[in-house]
Amino acid sequence: EVPTPVGHRMMVYVFAGAVLIGGERVATSHLAILDDGDHIEVSVPAEAGPTHFLVLGDAEIREPVARYGPFVMNTREEIIEAFEDYQAGRMGRITV
């Protein structure tokens, strides 16, 4: 169980395995975007095996959103810059 601040947009991304959130299964490479609440209950089904997931959240920014592929920024120009950073190897890596 993870407490969550009121008014924050919360998400759970599953890198490997699977989790149950509110009775719904979230599998590898999927993102669950959650409704408002004061906590998140996450469980790992026995058959899921080793599971790695990330809980994300923050207050809603209420700003313009530009998105393309895996990138989400505020403007098209920032999306282009993100692609250039990615292609130049300036984004780092997440390893499981």
All heavy atoms as an XYZ file, in Angstrom:
735
protein
N       0.849     -1.172      0.000
C       0.000      0.000      0.000
C       0.899      1.241      0.000
O       1.824      1.342      0.793
C      -0.905     -0.009      1.226
C      -1.943      1.076      1.183
C      -2.990      0.901      2.261
O      -3.599     -0.185      2.316
O      -3.169      1.860      3.028
N       0.609      2.164     -0.917
C       1.390      3.396     -1.063
C       0.451      4.581     -0.841
O      -0.542      4.724     -1.566
C       2.019      3.493     -2.476
C       2.794      4.784     -2.638
C       2.888      2.281     -2.765
N       0.726      5.439      0.160
C      -0.119      6.627      0.335
C       0.110      7.608     -0.819
O       1.216      7.722     -1.335
C       0.351      7.223      1.659
C       1.706      6.662      1.893
C       1.785      5.358      1.150
N      -0.954      8.302     -1.234
C      -0.835      9.267     -2.325
C      -1.445     10.596     -1.911
O      -2.501     10.630     -1.290
C      -1.530      8.758     -3.601
O      -2.904      8.555     -3.330
C      -0.919      7.462     -4.091
N      -0.788     11.695     -2.260
C      -1.345     13.013     -1.932
C      -2.609     13.292     -2.749
O      -2.692     12.935     -3.921
C      -0.232     13.985     -2.338
C       0.998     13.151     -2.488
C       0.532     11.778     -2.862
N      -3.578     13.913     -2.128
C      -4.813     14.287     -2.813
C      -4.482     15.284     -3.922
O      -3.654     16.173     -3.747
C      -5.823     14.888     -1.819
C      -7.060     15.395     -2.541
C      -6.198     13.854     -0.773
N      -5.108     15.110     -5.077
C      -4.903     16.024     -6.191
C      -3.723     15.672     -7.077
O      -3.424     16.387     -8.019
N      -3.042     14.565     -6.784
C      -1.923     14.143     -7.618
C      -2.390     13.099     -8.624
O      -3.249     12.274     -8.320
C      -0.804     13.540     -6.766
C       0.070     14.561     -6.138
N      -0.412     15.603     -5.380
C       1.412     14.712     -6.152
C       0.585     16.348     -4.953
N       1.701     15.828     -5.408
N      -1.831     13.154     -9.809
C      -2.081     12.141    -10.837
C      -1.079     11.022    -10.580
O       0.113     11.250    -10.553
C      -1.873     12.735    -12.233
C      -1.924     11.748    -13.365
C      -3.292     11.203    -13.576
N      -4.144     12.249    -14.089
C      -5.256     12.035    -14.743
N      -5.669     10.827    -14.958
N      -5.976     13.036    -15.167
N      -1.577      9.806    -10.367
C      -0.709      8.680    -10.038
C      -0.737      7.651    -11.163
O      -1.775      7.448    -11.810
C      -1.148      8.028     -8.723
C      -1.133      8.973     -7.532
S       0.484      9.706     -7.167
C       1.437      8.263     -6.732
N       0.408      6.993    -11.366
C       0.547      5.979    -12.396
C       1.441      4.857    -11.869
O       2.272      5.092    -10.998
C       1.182      6.575    -13.647
C       0.350      7.657    -14.290
S       1.272      8.573    -15.542
C       2.033      9.802    -14.491
N       1.269      3.679    -12.429
C       2.148      2.554    -12.128
C       2.594      1.965    -13.456
O       1.763      1.616    -14.298
C       1.433      1.483    -11.278
C       2.334      0.271    -11.074
C       0.993      2.060     -9.938
N       3.936      1.874    -13.650
C       4.496      1.269    -14.867
C       5.154     -0.044    -14.479
O       5.956     -0.084    -13.543
C       5.510      2.195    -15.537
C       6.082      1.577    -16.789
C       5.352      1.585    -17.975
C       7.311      0.937    -16.776
C       5.844      0.992    -19.116
C       7.814      0.340    -17.923
C       7.073      0.369    -19.091
O       7.551     -0.223    -20.217
N       4.834     -1.116    -15.203
C       5.384     -2.438    -14.911
C       6.514     -2.738    -15.898
O       6.293     -2.835    -17.097
C       4.286     -3.524    -14.985
C       4.877     -4.888    -14.661
C       3.146     -3.186    -14.036
N       7.737     -2.871    -15.351
C       8.903     -3.212    -16.174
C       8.953     -4.705    -16.473
O       9.330     -5.112    -17.559
C      10.201     -2.824    -15.452
C      10.430     -1.360    -15.374
C      10.143     -0.656    -14.213
C      10.937     -0.657    -16.449
C      10.363      0.698    -14.129
C      11.153      0.702    -16.385
C      10.864      1.382    -15.217
N       8.613     -5.534    -15.482
C       8.665     -6.992    -15.643
C       7.647     -7.620    -14.718
O       7.386     -7.107    -13.626
C      10.063     -7.506    -15.324
N       7.055     -8.740    -15.147
C       6.068     -9.434    -14.326
C       4.693     -8.826    -14.495
O       4.323     -8.377    -15.579
N       3.937     -8.781    -13.398
C       2.582     -8.227    -13.434
C       2.179     -7.824    -12.022
O       2.704     -8.354    -11.044
C       1.594     -9.257    -13.980
N       1.252     -6.882    -11.933
C       0.700     -6.461    -10.646
C      -0.819     -6.401    -10.756
O      -1.373     -6.361    -11.853
C       1.242     -5.076    -10.196
C       2.745     -5.132     -9.995
C       0.864     -3.980    -11.166
N      -1.461     -6.405     -9.602
C      -2.901     -6.180     -9.523
C      -3.123     -4.858     -8.813
O      -2.569     -4.619     -7.734
C      -3.587     -7.292     -8.740
C      -3.598     -8.674     -9.390
C      -4.199     -9.689     -8.423
C      -4.372     -8.651    -10.691
N      -3.917     -3.987     -9.442
C      -4.271     -2.698     -8.856
C      -5.782     -2.587     -8.957
O      -6.327     -2.579    -10.058
C      -3.595     -1.532     -9.597
C      -2.084     -1.701     -9.602
C      -3.997     -0.206     -8.973
C      -1.364     -0.729    -10.493
N      -6.442     -2.528     -7.814
C      -7.905     -2.457     -7.825
C      -8.542     -3.631     -8.538
O      -9.567     -3.485     -9.201
N      -7.915     -4.801     -8.453
C      -8.441     -6.001     -9.099
C      -8.118     -6.116    -10.577
O      -8.432     -7.116    -11.209
N      -7.481     -5.096    -11.145
C      -7.117     -5.110    -12.569
C      -5.656     -5.522    -12.727
O      -4.776     -5.000    -12.035
C      -7.315     -3.729    -13.195
C      -8.748     -3.255    -13.205
C      -9.604     -4.013    -14.202
O      -9.088     -4.432    -15.264
O     -10.800     -4.187    -13.914
N      -5.394     -6.426    -13.655
C      -4.031     -6.898    -13.919
C      -3.326     -5.915    -14.838
O      -3.869     -5.508    -15.864
C      -4.079     -8.284    -14.551
C      -2.715     -8.904    -14.766
C      -2.877    -10.270    -15.450
N      -1.605    -10.894    -15.657
C      -1.007    -11.717    -14.801
N      -1.621    -12.034    -13.677
N       0.170    -12.237    -15.072
N      -2.098     -5.547    -14.474
C      -1.257     -4.683    -15.295
C       0.013     -5.475    -15.591
O       0.730     -5.867    -14.668
C      -0.919     -3.358    -14.575
C      -0.107     -2.455    -15.490
C      -2.189     -2.661    -14.114
N       0.276     -5.740    -16.867
C       1.374     -6.620    -17.266
C       2.603     -5.831    -17.717
O       2.574     -4.601    -17.833
C       0.897     -7.543    -18.386
N       3.666     -6.561    -17.989
C       4.933     -5.992    -18.449
C       4.719     -4.983    -19.578
O       3.937     -5.226    -20.497
C       5.869     -7.120    -18.939
O       6.089     -8.017    -17.854
C       7.193     -6.579    -19.429
N       5.415     -3.860    -19.475
C       5.408     -2.786    -20.475
C       4.087     -2.027    -20.552
O       3.836     -1.337    -21.530
C       5.783     -3.304    -21.862
O       7.081     -3.846    -21.843
N       3.237     -2.152    -19.526
C       1.979     -1.418    -19.496
C       1.989     -0.389    -18.374
O       2.646     -0.557    -17.358
C       0.796     -2.368    -19.334
C       0.466     -3.093    -20.589
N       1.141     -4.221    -20.999
C      -0.458     -2.834    -21.543
C       0.643     -4.632    -22.148
N      -0.334     -3.801    -22.499
N       1.213      0.659    -18.584
C       1.093      1.759    -17.638
C      -0.348      1.855    -17.172
O      -1.267      1.879    -17.989
C       1.499      3.075    -18.320
C       1.330      4.350    -17.510
C       2.395      4.414    -16.420
C       1.437      5.562    -18.418
N      -0.545      1.911    -15.866
C      -1.876      2.122    -15.308
C      -1.966      3.569    -14.847
O      -1.138      4.021    -14.055
C      -2.116      1.181    -14.135
N      -2.936      4.313    -15.357
C      -3.191      5.684    -14.920
C      -4.367      5.609    -13.952
O      -5.440      5.127    -14.310
C      -3.495      6.608    -16.110
C      -2.292      6.624    -17.057
C      -3.840      8.004    -15.623
C      -2.517      7.383    -18.342
N      -4.148      6.070    -12.733
C      -5.102      5.835    -11.655
C      -6.000      7.031    -11.375
O      -5.625      8.175    -11.609
C      -4.330      5.451    -10.394
C      -3.317      4.317    -10.603
C      -2.503      4.095     -9.348
C      -4.019      3.039    -11.012
N      -7.178      6.743    -10.824
C      -8.107      7.779    -10.385
C      -7.605      8.396     -9.089
O      -6.724      7.857     -8.412
C      -9.500      7.184    -10.155
C     -10.146      6.708    -11.446
O      -9.858      7.289    -12.510
O     -10.947      5.753    -11.389
N      -8.197      9.533     -8.710
C      -7.850     10.171     -7.445
C      -8.130      9.240     -6.280
O      -9.049      8.428     -6.323
C      -8.661     11.454     -7.250
C      -8.156     12.593     -8.110
O      -6.969     12.572     -8.478
O      -8.943     13.510     -8.396
N      -7.340      9.375     -5.238
C      -7.530      8.596     -4.026
C      -6.434      8.942     -3.036
O      -5.531      9.721     -3.349
N      -6.485      8.343     -1.860
C      -5.472      8.658     -0.860
C      -4.421      7.570     -0.715
O      -3.486      7.686      0.068
C      -6.111      8.969      0.494
C      -6.901      7.799      1.050
O      -6.992      6.743      0.379
O      -7.440      7.940      2.157
N      -4.568      6.465     -1.499
C      -3.558      5.415     -1.490
C      -3.719      4.524     -2.723
O      -4.748      4.535     -3.392
C      -3.635      4.583     -0.212
C      -4.846      3.710     -0.144
N      -6.091      4.197      0.209
C      -5.002      2.394     -0.383
C      -6.966      3.198      0.174
N      -6.326      2.098     -0.175
N      -2.654      3.751     -2.990
C      -2.664      2.760     -4.064
C      -2.355      1.420     -3.415
O      -1.401      1.314     -2.642
C      -1.569      3.044     -5.121
C      -1.742      4.420     -5.736
C      -1.568      1.966     -6.202
C      -0.540      4.844     -6.572
N      -3.158      0.414     -3.710
C      -2.868     -0.935     -3.249
C      -2.384     -1.748     -4.433
O      -3.102     -1.911     -5.419
C      -4.114     -1.579     -2.647
C      -4.516     -0.958     -1.327
C      -5.693     -1.669     -0.682
O      -5.878     -2.883     -0.928
O      -6.415     -0.985      0.066
N      -1.150     -2.231     -4.340
C      -0.527     -3.008     -5.406
C      -0.201     -4.383     -4.841
O       0.393     -4.488     -3.767
C       0.771     -2.334     -5.903
C       1.413     -3.158     -7.015
C       0.497     -0.920     -6.376
N      -0.574     -5.432     -5.569
C      -0.181     -6.784     -5.176
C       0.372     -7.499     -6.395
O       0.089     -7.136     -7.534
C      -1.357     -7.554     -4.578
O      -2.396     -7.693     -5.523
N       1.194     -8.510     -6.132
C       1.819     -9.285     -7.203
C       1.211    -10.683     -7.195
O       1.333    -11.399     -6.197
C       3.350     -9.366     -7.008
C       3.980    -10.218     -8.099
C       3.959     -7.974     -6.985
N       0.549    -11.085     -8.289
C      -0.007    -12.439     -8.346
C       1.114    -13.477     -8.289
O       2.207    -13.247     -8.830
C      -0.712    -12.496     -9.707
C      -0.734    -11.109    -10.232
C       0.296    -10.326     -9.496
N       0.869    -14.586     -7.642
C       1.889    -15.626     -7.474
C       2.471    -16.080     -8.808
O       3.683    -16.316     -8.922
C       1.300    -16.811     -6.717
N       1.633    -16.191     -9.841
C       2.119    -16.697    -11.136
C       2.923    -15.659    -11.919
O       3.495    -15.964    -12.959
C       0.941    -17.197    -11.988
C       0.073    -16.116    -12.606
C      -0.954    -15.498    -11.657
O      -1.083    -15.950    -10.516
O      -1.624    -14.552    -12.088
N       2.988    -14.412    -11.437
C       3.672    -13.349    -12.173
C       5.187    -13.506    -12.149
O       5.884    -12.980    -13.005
C       3.295    -11.986    -11.618
N       5.710    -14.229    -11.165
C       7.161    -14.378    -11.049
C       7.783    -13.066    -10.583
O       7.105    -12.187    -10.059
N       9.108    -12.940    -10.789
C       9.784    -11.704    -10.373
C       9.146    -10.485    -11.042
O       8.938    -10.484    -12.252
C      11.219    -11.900    -10.839
C      11.383    -13.374    -10.971
C      10.034    -13.892    -11.381
N       8.818     -9.502    -10.255
C       8.110     -8.328    -10.764
C       8.840     -7.047    -10.374
O       9.278     -6.906     -9.238
C       6.671     -8.298    -10.225
O       5.980     -9.454    -10.720
C       5.927     -7.065    -10.659
N       8.960     -6.142    -11.331
C       9.565     -4.827    -11.098
C       8.596     -3.780    -11.635
O       8.160     -3.862    -12.781
C      10.910     -4.703    -11.825
C      11.908     -5.709    -11.383
N      12.731     -5.524    -10.310
C      12.211     -6.936    -11.873
C      13.499     -6.586    -10.145
N      13.200     -7.453    -11.086
N       8.255     -2.809    -10.782
C       7.342     -1.757    -11.219
C       7.740     -0.443    -10.571
O       8.479     -0.398     -9.593
C       5.883     -2.119    -10.900
C       5.573     -2.257     -9.445
C       5.068     -1.194     -8.724
C       5.769     -3.469     -8.794
C       4.770     -1.330     -7.374
C       5.466     -3.621     -7.449
C       4.969     -2.544     -6.737
N       7.233      0.632    -11.139
C       7.545      1.975    -10.687
C       6.238      2.718    -10.433
O       5.338      2.690    -11.262
C       8.355      2.708    -11.766
C       8.791      4.131    -11.499
C       9.757      4.187    -10.324
C       9.447      4.703    -12.743
N       6.137      3.354     -9.260
C       4.984      4.187     -8.938
C       5.379      5.639     -9.201
O       6.386      6.111     -8.676
C       4.546      4.010     -7.468
C       3.388      4.942     -7.134
C       4.170      2.556     -7.194
N       4.607      6.312    -10.043
C       4.884      7.696    -10.424
C       3.722      8.586    -10.022
O       2.574      8.156    -10.065
C       5.048      7.804    -11.944
C       6.091      6.905    -12.579
C       5.775      6.706    -14.040
C       7.442      7.536    -12.404
N       4.009      9.815     -9.673
C       2.918     10.726     -9.379
C       3.406     12.143     -9.164
O       4.544     12.372     -8.781
N       2.527     13.065     -9.436
C       2.821     14.473     -9.194
C       1.528     15.260     -9.377
O       0.556     14.753     -9.921
C       3.881     14.974    -10.166
C       4.656     16.165     -9.599
O       4.233     16.737     -8.570
O       5.676     16.525    -10.180
N       1.550     16.474     -8.918
C       0.394     17.347     -9.120
C       0.227     17.605    -10.607
O       1.207     17.681    -11.351
C       0.599     18.657     -8.372
N      -1.004     17.721    -11.051
C      -1.246     18.014    -12.457
C      -0.638     19.370    -12.802
O      -0.767     20.325    -12.037
C      -2.738     18.004    -12.752
C      -3.322     16.613    -12.628
C      -4.752     16.554    -13.122
O      -5.031     17.073    -14.211
O      -5.570     15.979    -12.398
N       0.037     19.456    -13.954
C       0.761     20.680    -14.295
C      -0.119     21.751    -14.934
O       0.233     22.918    -14.928
C       1.956     20.378    -15.218
C       1.486     19.728    -16.518
C       2.973     19.535    -14.488
C       2.580     19.549    -17.548
N      -1.229     21.350    -15.515
C      -2.139     22.293    -16.160
C      -1.402     23.193    -17.164
O      -1.541     24.405    -17.165
C      -2.893     23.118    -15.130
C      -3.704     22.277    -14.177
C      -4.616     23.108    -13.296
N      -5.201     22.319    -12.249
C      -6.238     21.495    -12.371
N      -6.795     21.337    -13.539
N      -6.704     20.831    -11.349
N      -0.566     22.555    -17.992
C       0.187     23.244    -19.040
C      -0.061     22.534    -20.359
O      -0.529     21.394    -20.375
C       1.686     23.215    -18.717
C       2.073     23.988    -17.483
C       3.571     23.918    -17.199
O       4.334     23.448    -18.060
O       3.967     24.323    -16.106
N       0.317     23.171    -21.475
C       0.181     22.505    -22.768
C       1.030     21.229    -22.788
O       2.078     21.166    -22.150
C       0.738     23.520    -23.773
C       0.790     24.815    -23.056
C       0.871     24.513    -21.596
N       0.537     20.228    -23.519
C       1.254     18.967    -23.619
C       1.438     18.617    -25.083
O       0.484     18.609    -25.854
C       0.496     17.833    -22.896
C       1.174     16.499    -23.117
C       0.375     18.137    -21.407
N       2.698     18.321    -25.451
C       3.015     17.827    -26.787
C       3.582     16.428    -26.601
O       4.392     16.197    -25.714
C       4.046     18.734    -27.462
N       3.141     15.481    -27.417
C       3.657     14.123    -27.277
C       3.914     13.513    -28.641
O       3.242     13.830    -29.628
C       2.689     13.262    -26.477
C       1.346     13.084    -27.113
C       0.422     12.288    -26.196
N      -0.941     12.336    -26.663
C      -1.459     11.533    -27.579
N      -0.718     10.612    -28.136
N      -2.708     11.662    -27.952
N       4.921     12.655    -28.679
C       5.231     11.906    -29.894
C       6.056     10.709    -29.467
O       7.079     10.863    -28.789
C       5.994     12.759    -30.899
C       6.157     12.070    -32.226
C       5.140     12.108    -33.168
C       7.306     11.359    -32.524
C       5.270     11.465    -34.380
C       7.442     10.712    -33.744
C       6.421     10.762    -34.667
O       6.545     10.121    -35.856
N       5.613      9.514    -29.838
C       6.314      8.304    -29.411
C       6.376      8.260    -27.894
O       5.389      8.540    -27.219
N       7.549      7.975    -27.344
C       7.663      7.875    -25.880
C       7.860      9.214    -25.188
O       7.956      9.277    -23.969
C       8.900      7.003    -25.699
C       9.755      7.352    -26.869
C       8.787      7.571    -28.015
N       7.931     10.293    -25.943
C       8.266     11.594    -25.368
C       7.028     12.445    -25.124
O       6.144     12.538    -25.958
C       9.233     12.352    -26.274
C      10.525     11.610    -26.496
C      10.789     10.998    -27.696
C      11.462     11.512    -25.481
C      11.966     10.305    -27.904
C      12.637     10.818    -25.666
C      12.895     10.209    -26.888
N       7.007     13.086    -23.966
C       5.938     14.011    -23.610
C       6.600     15.284    -23.104
O       7.366     15.262    -22.140
C       5.007     13.438    -22.521
C       3.925     14.438    -22.169
C       4.403     12.128    -22.985
N       6.340     16.387    -23.770
C       6.939     17.672    -23.419
C       5.840     18.734    -23.499
O       4.671     18.405    -23.629
C       8.084     18.008    -24.388
C       9.123     16.902    -24.550
S       9.946     16.475    -23.033
C      11.370     17.486    -23.134
N       6.222     20.006    -23.457
C       5.246     21.090    -23.549
C       5.096     21.637    -24.960
O       4.049     22.180    -25.303
C       5.612     22.244    -22.613
C       5.498     21.830    -21.160
O       6.503     21.675    -20.509
N       4.304     21.645    -20.662
N       6.142     21.521    -25.794
C       6.089     22.083    -27.145
C       6.690     21.106    -28.154
O       7.437     20.197    -27.795
C       6.877     23.399    -27.244
O       8.271     23.122    -27.042
C       6.391     24.425    -26.222
N       6.382     21.333    -29.420
C       6.953     20.521    -30.499
C       8.476     20.659    -30.515
O       9.204     19.699    -30.751
C       6.351     20.955    -31.836
C       6.813     20.113    -32.997
C       6.113     20.550    -34.293
N       6.367     19.653    -35.379
C       7.496     19.618    -36.086
N       8.476     20.435    -35.808
N       7.636     18.752    -37.085
N       8.969     21.862    -30.253
C      10.408     22.102    -30.238
C      11.100     21.257    -29.162
O      12.193     20.728    -29.368
C      10.704     23.586    -30.020
C      10.302     24.480    -31.184
C       8.794     24.721    -31.305
O       8.058     24.591    -30.291
O       8.348     25.008    -32.430
N      10.454     21.128    -28.002
C      11.016     20.300    -26.936
C      11.006     18.818    -27.317
O      11.908     18.078    -26.939
C      10.255     20.520    -25.629
C      10.521     21.876    -25.013
C       9.659     22.147    -23.795
O       8.574     21.517    -23.654
O      10.063     22.988    -22.980
N      10.003     18.383    -28.074
C       9.961     16.997    -28.561
C      11.152     16.747    -29.485
O      11.850     15.738    -29.364
C       8.633     16.706    -29.310
C       7.457     16.742    -28.351
C       8.702     15.384    -30.076
C       7.335     15.577    -27.408
N      11.411     17.678    -30.402
C      12.552     17.539    -31.325
C      13.853     17.473    -30.530
O      14.718     16.629    -30.807
C      12.561     18.696    -32.350
C      11.346     18.566    -33.279
C      13.866     18.729    -33.128
C      11.080     19.783    -34.130
N      14.000     18.319    -29.531
C      15.204     18.315    -28.691
C      15.343     16.975    -27.948
O      16.446     16.429    -27.843
C      15.149     19.464    -27.697
C      16.389     19.573    -26.836
C      16.331     20.747    -25.874
O      15.530     21.683    -26.085
O      17.096     20.712    -24.901
N      14.228     16.432    -27.472
C      14.267     15.140    -26.777
C      14.727     14.035    -27.719
O      15.545     13.180    -27.333
C      12.898     14.812    -26.182
N      14.230     14.020    -28.955
C      14.686     13.032    -29.932
C      16.180     13.182    -30.196
O      16.916     12.197    -30.266
C      13.901     13.161    -31.257
C      12.720     12.254    -31.335
C      11.454     12.738    -31.093
C      12.874     10.919    -31.648
C      10.347     11.912    -31.161
C      11.784     10.072    -31.723
C      10.508     10.569    -31.473
N      16.642     14.407    -30.343
C      18.074     14.640    -30.584
C      18.907     14.172    -29.397
O      19.962     13.552    -29.572
C      18.326     16.118    -30.878
C      17.770     16.556    -32.221
C      17.793     18.065    -32.437
O      18.121     18.815    -31.486
O      17.453     18.497    -33.559
N      18.450     14.444    -28.166
C      19.152     13.972    -26.973
C      19.195     12.454    -26.933
O      20.228     11.852    -26.616
C      18.482     14.503    -25.698
C      18.718     15.977    -25.475
O      19.622     16.558    -26.121
O      17.987     16.570    -24.654
N      18.079     11.813    -27.256
C      18.014     10.351    -27.268
C      18.993      9.780    -28.293
O      19.773      8.880    -27.992
C      16.591      9.882    -27.580
C      16.498      8.395    -27.780
C      16.573      7.529    -26.695
C      16.354      7.850    -29.053
C      16.501      6.159    -26.870
C      16.278      6.485    -29.238
C      16.360      5.644    -28.146
O      16.293      4.288    -28.335
N      18.973     10.332    -29.512
C      19.838      9.834    -30.577
C      21.317     10.056    -30.260
O      22.166      9.293    -30.703
C      19.463     10.480    -31.910
C      18.110      9.991    -32.401
C      17.578     10.772    -33.585
O      17.991     11.896    -33.845
N      16.635     10.173    -34.298
N      21.625     11.079    -29.464
C      23.018     11.361    -29.093
C      23.438     10.602    -27.827
O      24.566     10.742    -27.380
C      23.186     12.861    -28.878
N      22.523      9.799    -27.239
C      22.861      9.007    -26.065
C      22.904      9.799    -24.760
O      23.561      9.391    -23.804
N      22.196     10.927    -24.692
C      22.224     11.771    -23.492
C      21.071     11.516    -22.523
O      20.838     12.308    -21.631
C      22.220     13.237    -23.902
C      23.471     13.684    -24.631
C      23.492     15.175    -24.851
N      22.499     15.624    -25.790
C      22.740     15.930    -27.072
N      23.955     15.809    -27.559
N      21.764     16.354    -27.849
N      20.361     10.375    -22.660
C      19.200     10.135    -21.801
C      19.429      9.101    -20.712
O      18.586      8.931    -19.861
C      17.993      9.735    -22.642
C      17.483     10.859    -23.468
S      15.726     10.690    -23.654
C      15.317     12.322    -24.206
N      20.530      8.403    -20.721
C      20.772      7.392    -19.709
C      19.987      6.119    -19.987
O      19.377      5.978    -21.036
N      20.030      5.172    -19.026
C      19.353      3.901    -19.201
C      18.700      3.455    -17.900
O      19.200      3.746    -16.825
C      20.348      2.812    -19.608
C      20.933      3.035    -20.967
C      21.941      1.951    -21.292
N      22.514      2.213    -22.587
C      22.264      1.480    -23.666
N      21.503      0.428    -23.567
N      22.791      1.785    -24.811
N      17.599      2.737    -18.028
C      16.974      2.080    -16.896
C      17.220      0.587    -17.063
O      16.867      0.012    -18.092
C      15.449      2.354    -16.853
C      15.194      3.841    -16.669
C      14.806      1.539    -15.747
C      13.739      4.227    -16.747
N      17.852     -0.024    -16.079
C      18.107     -1.458    -16.157
C      17.308     -2.171    -15.071
O      17.092     -1.641    -14.000
C      19.598     -1.771    -15.994
O      20.034     -1.254    -14.748
C      20.415     -1.150    -17.115
N      16.886     -3.370    -15.397
C      16.108     -4.158    -14.443
C      16.935     -5.353    -14.026
O      17.580     -5.985    -14.771
C      14.772     -4.627    -15.079
C      14.002     -5.495    -14.113
C      13.972     -3.445    -15.507
